Amino acid sequence: MFDCGKIAVIGGGSWATAIAKIVVSHTHQIGWYMRREDQIAAFKRQGHNPSYLRSVRFDMNEIEFNSDINKIVQAYDTLIFVTPSPYMKSHLKKLKTRLSDKFIVTAIKGIVPDENLICSEYFHQIYDVPYKSLACIGGPSHAEEIALERLSYLTVGCADTERARALAEVLDNDFVKTKISTDVVGIEYSSVLKNVYAIAAGICTGLKYGDNFQAVLMSNAVQEMSRFLKTVHPIDRSIEDSVYLGDLLVTGYSNFSRNRTFGTMIGKGYNVKSAQIEMEMIAEGFFGTKCMKEINRHMHVNMPILDAVYNILYERINPQIEIKLLTDSFR
């Protein structure tokens, strides 16, 4: 049986904090890389993350903090990356320690910009991490609900099912249920696309489209997601599984969804920059939209919702005009 060994969390945001809460409740000892020393100092002093999920208390004796990513990578066997995808490369640029002999887990629901690679492919191509040592965590899982210990379901994807089971066991508890999958590519791409579709749902909310249309939008979104996944990674999968459809629905409908919130602001008339400044948090779907548009230029999948969101965010097409054109394509 594979042993995850010593586990570290890479990242300091809300989802990183939620993952740390889950893991440390099982292991009672984790490493935690945060970029800023002042954030670490405040965390140690207050007993909680000073910036995110402040209600989640931690035992400081169970956490080894470090702002040096090399020291964390050297000391830990399993590394769970939970940084926003646009900033992952900047963290890794500081790395002088090899990753190829580590178990790399990505809980990042985004694509690495410029390379336009899902995170597992990035670690494989750039850092020579073998596929059996790459895993992802997906599923409908808002960090805020993990903090409140509301029942959630996570899927661990890995080509090596033994490693997937070992990580799933670490994550499983009274309020988190887990299952495993070998569809790493499908899970990662669907995690990106659901953010794009949540922005679309938010834009429509901002434009005062009702629940009836939102249901049609989500129905078309799941079809669009399915078409893309079948093209990019044609395996036997059930798109109705919670890691695909469930994650899409919670991100498209929940008030906890940053991407939906961002889209709502765009629909109400905010420009992109103003919406980003007011949110003070990263909406992964903004970056994911551009990456997916560029990827699809090579895949040629029919993706009208992706195209509409891209036109609004990057081509500055009026949302009211663009969404009206989109509605005319739905049946």
Backbone hydrogen bonds, N-H to C=O, Kabsch-Sander energy under -0.5 kcal/mol:
donor,donor_aa,acceptor,acceptor_aa,energy
8,A,78,T,-2.7
9,V,31,G,-2.5
10,I,80,I,-3.1
11,G,9,V,-0.7
11,G,33,Y,-2.3
17,T,13,G,-2.0
18,A,14,S,-2.2
19,I,15,W,-2.7
20,A,16,A,-2.5
21,K,17,T,-2.1
22,I,18,A,-2.0
23,V,19,I,-2.8
24,V,20,A,-2.7
25,S,21,K,-1.1
26,H,22,I,-0.6
26,H,23,V,-1.5
27,T,23,V,-2.6
28,H,24,V,-1.9
30,I,62,E,-2.4
31,G,7,I,-1.9
32,W,64,E,-2.5
33,Y,9,V,-2.8
34,M,32,W,-0.6
34,M,66,N,-1.4
40,I,36,R,-1.7
41,A,37,E,-2.7
42,A,38,D,-2.1
43,F,39,Q,-2.3
44,K,40,I,-2.6
45,R,41,A,-1.9
46,Q,42,A,-2.5
47,G,43,F,-2.6
48,H,43,F,-0.5
56,V,53,L,-2.0
57,R,55,S,-0.7
58,F,47,G,-2.4
60,M,58,F,-0.8
62,E,59,D,-2.2
63,I,60,M,-1.0
64,E,30,I,-2.5
65,F,63,I,-0.7
66,N,32,W,-1.8
69,I,67,S,-0.7
71,K,68,D,-0.6
72,I,68,D,-1.4
73,V,69,I,-2.6
74,Q,70,N,-2.4
75,A,71,K,-1.5
76,Y,72,I,-1.4
77,D,6,K,-1.7
78,T,6,K,-2.5
79,L,103,F,-2.4
80,I,8,A,-3.1
80,I,78,T,-0.5
81,F,79,L,-0.8
81,F,105,V,-3.2
82,V,10,I,-3.2
82,V,80,I,-0.5
87,Y,84,P,-1.8
88,M,84,P,-0.7
88,M,85,S,-0.8
91,H,87,Y,-1.5
92,L,88,M,-2.2
93,K,89,K,-1.6
94,K,91,H,-1.1
95,L,92,L,-1.8
102,K,99,L,-2.3
103,F,77,D,-2.5
104,I,102,K,-0.8
104,I,133,S,-2.6
105,V,79,L,-2.9
105,V,103,F,-0.5
106,T,135,A,-2.5
107,A,81,F,-2.8
107,A,105,V,-0.6
109,K,107,A,-0.5
110,G,108,I,-1.0
112,V,117,L,-2.8
115,E,113,P,-2.5
116,N,112,V,-1.6
117,L,112,V,-1.1
119,C,110,G,-0.6
122,Y,118,I,-2.0
123,F,119,C,-2.5
124,H,120,S,-2.0
125,Q,121,E,-3.0
126,I,122,Y,-2.7
127,Y,122,Y,-0.6
127,Y,123,F,-1.1
128,D,124,H,-0.8
129,V,123,F,-1.8
133,S,130,P,-1.8
134,L,131,Y,-1.7
135,A,104,I,-2.6
136,C,157,G,-2.1
137,I,106,T,-2.1
138,G,155,T,-2.6
141,S,139,G,-0.7
145,E,142,H,-0.8
146,I,142,H,-1.7
147,A,143,A,-2.4
148,L,144,E,-1.3
149,E,146,I,-1.4
150,R,145,E,-2.8
152,S,175,F,-2.5
153,Y,140,P,-0.7
154,L,177,K,-2.8
155,T,138,G,-2.7
156,V,179,K,-2.7
157,G,136,C,-2.7
157,G,155,T,-0.6
158,C,181,S,-2.4
159,A,131,Y,-0.6
159,A,134,L,-0.6
161,T,159,A,-0.8
164,A,160,D,-2.2
165,R,161,T,-2.5
166,A,162,E,-1.9
167,L,163,R,-2.3
168,A,164,A,-2.6
169,E,165,R,-2.1
170,V,166,A,-1.3
171,L,167,L,-1.8
172,D,168,A,-1.5
173,N,176,V,-2.5
177,K,152,S,-2.7
179,K,154,L,-1.5
181,S,156,V,-2.1
184,V,182,T,-1.7
187,I,183,D,-2.3
188,E,184,V,-2.5
189,Y,185,V,-2.5
190,S,186,G,-2.3
191,S,187,I,-1.8
192,V,188,E,-1.3
193,L,189,Y,-2.7
194,K,190,S,-2.4
195,N,191,S,-0.5
195,N,192,V,-0.7
196,V,192,V,-1.2
197,Y,193,L,-2.5
198,A,194,K,-1.8
199,I,195,N,-1.8
200,A,196,V,-1.9
201,A,197,Y,-2.3
202,G,198,A,-2.5
203,I,199,I,-2.8
204,C,200,A,-2.2
205,T,201,A,-1.9
206,G,202,G,-2.8
207,L,203,I,-1.7
208,K,205,T,-1.7
209,Y,204,C,-3.0
214,Q,210,G,-2.0
215,A,211,D,-2.1
216,V,212,N,-1.3
217,L,213,F,-3.0
218,M,214,Q,-2.6
219,S,215,A,-2.0
220,N,216,V,-2.4
221,A,217,L,-2.2
222,V,218,M,-2.3
223,Q,219,S,-1.3
224,E,220,N,-2.4
225,M,221,A,-2.8
226,S,222,V,-2.2
227,R,223,Q,-2.3
228,F,224,E,-2.0
229,L,225,M,-2.7
230,K,226,S,-2.4
231,T,227,R,-1.3
232,V,228,F,-3.0
233,H,229,L,-2.4
235,I,233,H,-1.7
237,R,235,I,-0.9
239,I,237,R,-0.7
241,D,238,S,-2.2
244,Y,241,D,-1.5
245,L,239,I,-1.1
245,L,241,D,-1.5
246,G,241,D,-1.0
247,D,242,S,-1.6
248,L,244,Y,-1.9
249,L,245,L,-2.6
250,V,246,G,-2.4
251,T,247,D,-1.8
252,G,248,L,-2.1
253,Y,249,L,-2.0
254,S,250,V,-2.0
257,S,254,S,-1.0
261,T,257,S,-2.1
262,F,258,R,-2.9
263,G,259,N,-2.5
264,T,260,R,-2.5
265,M,261,T,-1.9
266,I,262,F,-1.8
267,G,263,G,-2.7
268,K,264,T,-1.6
269,G,266,I,-1.3
270,Y,265,M,-2.5
275,A,271,N,-2.4
276,Q,272,V,-2.4
277,I,273,K,-2.3
278,E,274,S,-2.4
279,M,275,A,-2.1
280,E,276,Q,-1.6
284,E,282,I,-0.9
286,F,283,A,-1.9
287,F,283,A,-0.6
288,G,284,E,-2.7
289,T,285,G,-2.2
290,K,286,F,-1.0
291,C,287,F,-2.0
292,M,288,G,-2.9
293,K,289,T,-2.2
294,E,290,K,-2.2
295,I,291,C,-2.5
296,N,292,M,-2.6
297,R,293,K,-0.8
298,H,295,I,-1.5
299,M,295,I,-1.0
300,H,296,N,-2.8
303,M,301,V,-0.8
307,D,303,M,-2.3
308,A,304,P,-2.2
309,V,305,I,-2.4
310,Y,306,L,-2.6
311,N,307,D,-2.5
312,I,308,A,-2.0
313,L,309,V,-2.7
314,Y,310,Y,-3.0
315,E,310,Y,-1.0
315,E,311,N,-0.5
317,I,311,N,-2.4
322,E,318,N,-2.6
323,I,319,P,-2.8
324,K,320,Q,-1.5
325,L,321,I,-1.9
326,L,322,E,-1.9
327,T,323,I,-2.8
328,D,324,K,-1.5
329,S,325,L,-0.6
329,S,326,L,-1.4
330,F,326,L,-0.6
330,F,327,T,-0.9
